[in-house]
Each structure stands twice: as structure tokens, then as C-alpha cells.
Amino acid sequence: MTAEEIIEKLKPIVKPFVKDEDAFNQLDAKTDFITDLNINSANLVDIVLDVEDAFGIVIDNASMEKMLNVENTIAIIQTKLAEK
């Protein structure tokens, strides 16, 4: 799965938690969930759980802690999909 495909699948997962709509509309690989989109850490856990469901993967705690921006999230999803 390409980074672009993952981003398109991530957008509807992330959107309900976004506090900054303009930043969401600019979402790309460099977007940071906390500083750019103003998503709090509790909501990040919800996003991770939704990502697991959407992609059919399991994300361990070490990987979860790295999922602070879109780029890292894409890398982790691609790694987990490759392990399936």
C-alpha cells in the first residue's frame, strides 16, 4: 500500500479529532498530530485503535509511541502490513 493510499485511508479516521480544520486540509506526510492538528494524546489512542481496525493490524506500544506524525504512522502501517 502506497503512502498516498494510507493517507487517504487515514483522513476519515483522524478528522473527528481535529481541532484545526485548515491544518487538516493541508494534511501530508509531514503533518504532526499534536502540534499541527491540535489532537490531544487521549484522542491519539483512539486514532491508533481505529487504524488497527481499518488496516487489520495490531500496533504494539513501542510503535504507538512513535505515531505522533503522519510520516511515522505511514511507516508503521506499512511495516505491520508487510508482517501480515
Secondary structure as UniProt FT lines:
FT   HELIX           3..14
FT   HELIX           15..17
FT   HELIX           21..25
FT   TURN            29..30
FT   TURN            33..37
FT   HELIX           41..55
FT   HELIX           61..66
FT   TURN            67..68
FT   HELIX           70..83
//
